[in-house]
Amino acid sequence: MKKSLLLSFVAILMFASVAFAADYSSRTVTFNGYSNNHTYTSANFVSDYGNTDYYVVNQATISNGQLKLKLPANEENVGLKARITVPQKASYYAEIKFRVPSGFPFGNANDMKIPLGFGGGTNPVGGNPDPDNGWSVRLFKNTDGKLGLYAYHANQSSIWGDKWMTDVTFQANTWYTARLWMKVNNSNTNNGEVKLWINGTQKINKTGIRWSNNNKNITKIHSDLFRGGAGDPPGSDAYFYIDEFKWWY
């Protein structure tokens, strides 16, 4: 092989080795390394979080070492939709530190997904359950302002999944640290679990869950921020801040 061709081949291999991100079984993501007002790109997301098979964002920038995400006025299902690929395991922890500023327009007719959750198999959402092939669970704010978990699983009560609520009211100008732990069920057994802590206090501890009928392990971390529920979204732009995100097993 000629020297020039050999060098070109080596260069291609080197590029390929840096072009593909990793799948992390544990990771801590902060945003302190970015300059203020930096536009946070999909390449930044992959560099920080690892491989993703889905990433759609309306607007993401860095503000004083935090990730600032925009929820546009009068819009549902718009903000951030992302799934992080992780090594397949039966259980994981994940944790997010977040806030919204004073004057945040919560609205009173919309759910709001918050960027913390897990999924396996086909990762069903949006009124499309798939009990044999997948499941999902995500943190969210209900129409009454309370935080809770929104789950798709094999024994859910409707095609729209189940909502397991806490007594915590989501308030502006308050930092929240939400920690989620879950374990999948064995095939054809109702022995799955999920736990949620808010600011260090356990608020949900559910057992006896059949996440799926065919033992679909955790393969994705869901990172979604958008309003939903066919309501009446607020008429002004809103911003959501993430200080830190991490996961481990």
C-alpha positions as CSV (number, residue, x, y, z in Angstrom):
1,M,0.0,0.0,0.0
2,K,1.4,3.4,-0.9
3,K,2.3,5.7,2.0
4,S,-0.3,8.4,1.0
5,L,-3.1,5.8,0.9
6,L,-1.9,4.3,4.2
7,L,-1.9,7.7,5.9
8,S,-5.4,8.5,4.5
9,F,-6.7,5.1,5.8
10,V,-5.2,5.9,9.3
11,A,-6.8,9.3,9.3
12,I,-10.2,7.8,8.5
13,L,-9.9,5.4,11.3
14,M,-8.9,8.2,13.7
15,F,-11.9,10.3,12.6
16,A,-14.2,7.3,13.1
17,S,-12.9,6.7,16.6
18,V,-13.8,10.2,17.7
19,A,-17.0,10.5,15.6
20,F,-18.9,7.9,17.6
21,A,-19.8,8.6,21.2
22,A,-19.9,6.0,24.0
23,D,-22.7,4.4,25.8
24,Y,-22.2,5.2,29.5
25,S,-23.4,3.0,32.4
26,S,-22.5,5.9,34.7
27,R,-22.1,9.6,33.9
28,T,-22.2,13.0,35.5
29,V,-23.1,15.9,33.2
30,T,-22.5,19.5,34.2
31,F,-22.3,22.6,32.0
32,N,-19.6,24.6,33.6
33,G,-17.1,24.1,30.8
34,Y,-19.2,26.2,28.3
35,S,-19.1,29.9,27.9
36,N,-22.1,32.0,28.8
37,N,-24.7,32.2,26.1
38,H,-23.1,29.3,24.2
39,T,-25.7,27.6,21.8
40,Y,-25.9,24.0,23.1
41,T,-25.8,21.8,20.0
42,S,-26.7,18.2,19.3
43,A,-22.9,17.6,19.1
44,N,-22.5,19.0,22.6
45,F,-25.3,16.8,23.8
46,V,-23.7,13.6,22.4
47,S,-20.3,14.7,23.8
48,D,-21.8,15.1,27.3
49,Y,-24.5,12.4,27.5
50,G,-23.2,9.8,25.0
51,N,-25.0,8.2,22.1
52,T,-28.6,9.1,21.4
53,D,-31.0,7.8,18.8
54,Y,-33.4,10.8,19.2
55,Y,-32.6,14.5,19.9
56,V,-35.0,17.3,18.9
57,V,-34.7,20.7,20.7
58,N,-36.3,24.1,20.2
59,Q,-33.6,26.2,21.8
60,A,-30.8,25.3,24.2
61,T,-28.2,27.7,25.5
62,I,-25.8,27.9,28.5
63,S,-26.6,30.4,31.2
64,N,-24.1,30.8,34.1
65,G,-23.1,27.1,34.0
66,Q,-26.6,25.8,33.6
67,L,-28.4,24.4,30.5
68,K,-31.3,26.8,29.7
69,L,-34.1,25.2,27.6
70,K,-36.9,27.1,26.0
71,L,-40.6,26.2,26.1
72,P,-42.2,28.4,23.4
73,A,-45.4,30.3,23.8
74,N,-48.7,28.6,22.7
75,E,-47.0,25.3,21.8
76,E,-47.5,21.8,23.0
77,N,-45.0,18.9,22.3
78,V,-42.2,21.4,21.7
79,G,-39.1,21.9,23.8
80,L,-36.6,19.0,24.2
81,K,-37.1,15.4,23.2
82,A,-34.1,13.1,23.7
83,R,-33.2,9.6,24.5
84,I,-29.8,8.6,25.7
85,T,-28.5,5.1,24.9
86,V,-27.1,3.2,27.9
87,P,-25.7,-0.3,28.4
88,Q,-28.6,-2.7,28.9
89,K,-29.2,-3.4,32.6
90,A,-32.1,-4.5,34.8
91,S,-31.8,-1.4,37.1
92,Y,-30.5,2.1,37.1
93,Y,-30.5,5.3,39.1
94,A,-30.7,8.7,37.5
95,E,-30.8,12.2,39.0
96,I,-31.5,15.7,37.8
97,K,-31.1,19.1,39.5
98,F,-33.5,21.7,38.0
99,R,-35.5,24.9,38.5
100,V,-37.7,27.4,36.7
101,P,-37.4,31.1,37.4
102,S,-39.9,33.5,39.1
103,G,-42.9,34.2,36.9
104,F,-42.8,30.9,35.1
105,P,-46.1,30.4,33.3
106,F,-47.1,26.9,34.5
107,G,-50.6,27.1,33.0
108,N,-53.5,25.0,34.4
109,A,-54.5,22.7,31.6
110,N,-51.2,21.0,30.6
111,D,-49.0,18.2,31.8
112,M,-45.3,19.1,31.5
113,K,-42.7,16.4,31.0
114,I,-39.4,16.9,32.9
115,P,-36.1,15.6,31.6
116,L,-35.7,12.5,33.8
117,G,-36.9,9.0,32.9
118,F,-36.1,5.5,31.6
119,G,-37.2,3.2,28.8
120,G,-36.8,-0.2,27.4
121,G,-37.6,-2.1,24.2
122,T,-39.8,0.1,22.0
123,N,-40.0,2.9,24.6
124,P,-43.8,3.5,24.1
125,V,-45.3,6.9,24.8
126,G,-48.1,9.1,23.3
127,G,-51.0,6.7,23.7
128,N,-49.3,3.8,22.0
129,P,-48.7,1.1,24.7
130,D,-46.7,-2.0,23.7
131,P,-46.8,-4.4,26.6
132,D,-45.0,-7.2,24.9
133,N,-42.1,-5.1,23.5
134,G,-41.5,-2.1,25.7
135,W,-42.2,0.3,28.5
136,S,-41.3,3.8,29.7
137,V,-41.4,6.0,32.9
138,R,-40.9,9.8,33.0
139,L,-41.0,12.6,35.6
140,F,-43.7,15.1,34.9
141,K,-45.9,17.9,36.4
142,N,-49.6,17.2,36.3
143,T,-52.4,19.7,35.6
144,D,-52.8,20.2,39.3
145,G,-49.2,21.4,39.7
146,K,-47.9,18.2,41.4
147,L,-44.8,16.3,40.5
148,G,-45.2,12.6,39.7
149,L,-44.3,9.7,37.3
150,Y,-45.9,9.0,34.0
151,A,-45.6,5.3,33.1
152,Y,-46.3,3.0,30.2
153,H,-46.3,-0.7,31.4
154,A,-47.9,-4.0,30.6
155,N,-50.8,-3.6,33.1
156,Q,-51.5,0.1,32.7
157,S,-55.1,1.2,33.2
158,S,-55.6,3.0,29.9
159,I,-53.8,3.5,26.5
160,W,-52.5,6.8,28.0
161,G,-50.5,5.0,30.7
162,D,-50.7,5.6,34.5
163,K,-49.8,8.6,36.6
164,W,-48.3,8.0,40.0
165,M,-48.3,11.3,41.9
166,T,-46.5,12.8,44.8
167,D,-47.6,15.6,47.2
168,V,-44.9,17.9,45.9
169,T,-46.1,21.1,44.2
170,F,-43.7,22.3,41.5
171,Q,-42.9,25.9,42.4
172,A,-40.9,28.6,40.6
173,N,-37.6,29.9,41.9
174,T,-36.9,26.7,43.8
175,W,-34.2,24.2,43.1
176,Y,-35.3,20.5,42.9
177,T,-33.2,17.4,43.0
178,A,-35.2,14.4,41.7
179,R,-33.7,10.9,41.9
180,L,-35.3,8.0,40.1
181,W,-34.5,4.3,40.6
182,M,-36.2,1.5,38.8
183,K,-35.9,-2.3,38.3
184,V,-37.5,-4.2,35.5
185,N,-39.6,-7.3,36.1
186,N,-38.7,-10.8,35.2
187,S,-40.6,-12.3,32.2
188,N,-44.3,-12.8,33.0
189,T,-43.8,-11.7,36.6
190,N,-45.1,-8.7,38.4
191,N,-41.9,-7.9,40.3
192,G,-40.7,-4.6,38.8
193,E,-40.2,-1.6,41.0
194,V,-39.8,2.2,40.8
195,K,-38.8,4.8,43.4
196,L,-38.7,8.6,43.3
197,W,-37.0,11.0,45.7
198,I,-37.6,14.7,45.7
199,N,-34.9,16.8,47.5
200,G,-33.8,13.8,49.5
201,T,-37.2,12.6,50.6
202,Q,-38.7,9.4,49.1
203,K,-42.1,10.2,47.5
204,I,-42.9,7.2,45.4
205,N,-42.1,3.5,46.2
206,K,-44.1,1.2,43.9
207,T,-43.6,-2.5,43.7
208,G,-45.3,-5.4,41.9
209,I,-45.0,-3.8,38.4
210,R,-45.0,-5.7,35.2
211,W,-43.1,-3.3,33.0
212,S,-43.3,-5.6,30.0
213,N,-44.3,-9.2,29.2
214,N,-40.9,-10.1,27.8
215,N,-38.2,-8.9,30.2
216,K,-37.2,-5.7,28.4
217,N,-34.2,-4.2,30.2
218,I,-33.4,-0.6,30.5
219,T,-31.7,0.6,27.3
220,K,-32.6,4.4,27.3
221,I,-32.7,7.4,29.5
222,H,-35.5,9.7,28.5
223,S,-34.7,13.5,28.6
224,D,-38.0,15.2,27.7
225,L,-39.2,18.7,28.3
226,F,-42.5,19.8,26.7
227,R,-46.1,20.5,27.5
228,G,-48.7,18.0,26.5
229,G,-52.2,16.7,27.2
230,A,-54.2,18.6,24.6
231,G,-54.6,21.6,27.0
232,D,-54.2,25.3,26.6
233,P,-50.5,26.1,26.7
234,P,-49.5,29.5,28.2
235,G,-49.1,32.4,25.8
236,S,-45.6,33.4,26.8
237,D,-42.2,31.8,26.4
238,A,-40.8,29.9,29.4
239,Y,-37.4,28.7,30.4
240,F,-36.2,25.7,32.3
241,Y,-32.7,25.3,33.9
242,I,-30.7,22.1,34.5
243,D,-27.6,22.4,36.7
244,E,-26.6,18.7,36.8
245,F,-27.7,15.4,35.4
246,K,-26.2,12.0,36.3
247,W,-26.9,8.3,36.2
248,W,-25.4,5.1,37.6
249,Y,-26.4,1.5,38.6
